[in-house]
Amino acid sequence: MLDKIGIAKRIAQEVQNGFYVNLGIGIPTLVANYVREGIEVEFQSENGVLGMGPFPFEGEEDADIINAGKQTITTMPGASFFDSSMSFAMIRGKHVDLTILGAMEVAENGDIANWKIPGKMVKGMGGAMDLVASAENIIVAMMHTNKRGESKILKKCSLPLTGVGCVTKIVTNLAFLEVRDKVFHLLERAPGVSVEDIQKATEGTLVVNGEIPEMKF
């Protein structure tokens, strides 16, 4: 089974040379720490940063340089800072190759819910609605089940939607899934996790073809 760092490490393997990548709040912010050597990637944060690097070491933080989640970050040589209008023009103009987001629920048709639980106060949907509407390649980082052990990989989302039919891949603490033909396809399983464990934790339709390899890092 993977922890948050393990999820980030597996997603980092999906980042390709030359990509412009938006990192959402939560687990996705960790991905910048684990990009493999030898490739060049530009990480974008919707608050107006292009060229984010890994998180800073303790004692080296600059409180003026933050990501969309208000965490201190580092920047790579050549990084740039700009206002929200330019940041969202980049997002809405489809200039981002990959978006990595967290989620509370994902449905088998690719719907995503990641912004609101009814009855709880929230500030608003934020930039997630722009990201899921504009990106063609969306990877979700999330836990497979909630604290009660109930699946978050569903036939249909129960929470208010952020986007419809937009998710392409999901990495959870149990599995690496692809959303294709309105069902979940199991691509890889987390270390120490069986296919049966993943099937039990998945409410949505799960397609298993052949022997499923274990994730490697």
C-alpha positions in Angstrom: 0.0 0.0 0.0 1.2 3.5 -0.8 1.4 6.6 1.4 1.1 10.1 0.0 4.7 10.2 -1.0 4.4 6.9 -2.8 1.4 8.2 -4.8 3.4 11.3 -5.7 6.3 9.2 -6.8 4.2 7.0 -9.1 2.5 10.0 -10.7 5.9 11.6 -11.2 6.7 8.8 -13.6 3.9 9.9 -15.9 5.5 13.4 -16.3 7.3 13.6 -19.6 10.1 15.8 -20.9 9.0 19.2 -22.0 5.6 19.1 -20.2 3.9 22.1 -18.7 2.2 20.7 -15.6 -0.2 22.2 -13.1 -0.1 20.9 -9.6 -3.2 21.1 -7.5 -3.3 21.4 -3.7 -2.4 18.4 -1.4 -0.7 15.3 -2.7 -0.1 16.7 -6.2 2.3 19.4 -4.8 4.7 16.6 -3.8 5.1 15.4 -7.4 7.7 18.2 -8.0 10.0 16.5 -5.5 10.2 13.2 -7.4 10.6 14.0 -11.1 13.2 11.7 -12.6 16.5 13.1 -13.6 17.3 13.9 -17.2 14.0 15.5 -18.1 12.9 19.2 -18.1 9.5 20.0 -16.8 7.8 23.4 -16.1 5.5 23.2 -13.1 2.7 25.8 -13.0 0.7 27.0 -10.0 -2.5 28.9 -10.6 -1.6 31.7 -8.2 0.9 32.8 -10.9 4.1 30.8 -10.9 5.8 29.0 -13.7 8.9 27.0 -13.0 8.2 25.6 -9.5 10.9 23.4 -8.0 10.8 21.0 -5.0 9.8 22.1 -1.5 12.6 24.1 0.3 14.6 22.6 3.1 13.8 23.7 6.6 15.4 27.1 7.3 15.6 28.0 3.6 12.0 29.0 3.1 11.0 32.3 1.5 7.5 33.3 2.8 6.9 35.4 -0.4 7.3 32.4 -2.7 4.3 30.1 -2.3 2.0 27.8 -4.3 -1.8 27.9 -4.6 -2.0 26.1 -1.3 0.0 28.8 0.4 3.0 26.4 1.0 6.5 27.8 0.5 8.2 26.5 -2.6 11.4 26.9 -4.5 11.8 28.1 -8.1 14.0 26.8 -10.9 16.3 29.0 -13.0 14.2 31.0 -15.4 11.0 30.8 -13.4 8.5 33.6 -13.8 5.8 35.2 -11.7 2.6 36.7 -13.1 -1.0 37.8 -12.2 -4.1 35.6 -12.1 -5.4 36.8 -15.4 -2.3 35.5 -17.2 -2.2 32.3 -15.2 -5.8 31.4 -16.1 -5.3 32.5 -19.7 -2.6 29.8 -19.8 -5.0 27.3 -18.2 -8.1 28.1 -20.3 -6.0 28.5 -23.4 -5.0 24.8 -23.1 -1.3 25.5 -22.7 -1.0 23.0 -19.8 0.0 19.5 -20.9 -0.9 17.7 -17.7 -3.0 18.6 -14.7 -2.6 16.7 -11.4 -5.4 17.1 -8.9 -6.7 15.7 -5.6 -10.3 14.4 -5.4 -12.9 13.2 -2.9 -14.7 11.1 -5.5 -14.2 9.9 -9.1 -16.8 8.1 -11.2 -16.2 5.4 -13.8 -17.2 7.8 -16.6 -14.4 10.3 -15.5 -16.5 12.7 -13.5 -14.6 14.3 -10.6 -15.9 15.8 -7.3 -13.2 17.6 -5.3 -14.5 20.9 -4.0 -17.5 20.6 -1.7 -19.2 18.4 0.9 -22.8 19.6 1.4 -23.3 21.2 4.8 -19.7 22.3 5.2 -18.6 25.9 4.6 -16.3 26.4 1.6 -14.9 29.5 -0.1 -15.8 28.3 -3.6 -14.7 25.9 -6.3 -11.6 27.8 -7.1 -9.4 27.2 -10.1 -10.2 23.5 -10.2 -13.2 24.1 -12.5 -11.0 25.9 -15.0 -8.4 23.1 -14.9 -10.8 20.2 -15.4 -12.6 22.1 -18.2 -9.5 22.9 -20.1 -7.0 20.1 -19.6 -7.0 17.0 -21.8 -4.8 14.9 -19.6 -5.9 14.8 -15.9 -4.3 12.5 -13.3 -6.0 12.3 -9.9 -4.1 11.6 -6.7 -6.4 10.3 -3.9 -7.1 7.6 -1.3 -9.1 4.6 -2.6 -11.5 4.6 0.3 -12.7 7.1 2.9 -12.1 6.8 6.7 -15.1 4.5 7.0 -13.6 2.2 4.4 -16.2 3.1 1.8 -15.0 3.4 -1.8 -14.3 6.7 -3.4 -13.9 5.1 -6.8 -17.5 5.0 -7.8 -20.1 4.2 -10.4 -21.5 7.7 -9.9 -20.3 10.6 -7.8 -22.5 11.5 -4.8 -20.9 14.9 -4.1 -21.3 18.1 -6.2 -19.2 17.7 -9.4 -16.2 19.8 -10.3 -16.0 18.4 -13.9 -17.7 15.9 -16.1 -16.0 13.1 -18.0 -12.6 14.6 -17.7 -10.4 12.3 -15.6 -7.9 10.1 -17.6 -5.9 8.3 -14.9 -6.0 7.8 -11.1 -3.3 6.9 -8.6 -4.5 5.8 -5.2 -2.9 4.2 -2.2 -4.0 0.8 -3.7 -3.8 1.1 -7.5 -3.0 2.8 -10.8 -6.2 3.1 -12.8 -7.1 4.4 -16.3 -10.6 5.7 -17.1 -11.5 4.4 -20.5 -14.8 3.5 -22.2 -16.6 4.7 -19.1 -15.1 2.1 -16.8 -11.9 1.8 -14.7 -9.1 -0.3 -16.1 -6.6 -1.6 -13.6 -3.0 -1.0 -14.8 -0.9 -1.6 -11.7 -1.3 -2.5 -8.1 0.5 -1.0 -5.1 3.2 -3.1 -3.4 1.7 -5.7 -1.2 -1.9 -5.1 -2.5 -3.7 -7.9 -4.4 -6.1 -7.5 -7.2 -8.8 -8.9 -4.9 -8.1 -6.1 -2.4 -8.6 -3.5 -5.1 -11.8 -5.1 -6.4 -13.3 -5.0 -2.9 -12.4 -1.4 -2.5 -13.8 -0.3 -5.8 -17.5 0.4 -6.2 -17.3 1.3 -9.9 -16.8 -1.2 -12.8 -13.2 -2.5 -12.7 -11.7 -4.2 -15.7 -8.8 -6.5 -15.0 -7.0 -7.9 -18.1 -4.3 -10.5 -17.5 -1.8 -10.4 -14.7 -1.5 -7.0 -13.1 2.1 -5.8 -12.4 3.1 -4.3 -9.1 4.2 -0.7 -9.2 8.0 -0.1 -9.3 9.9 3.0 -8.2 
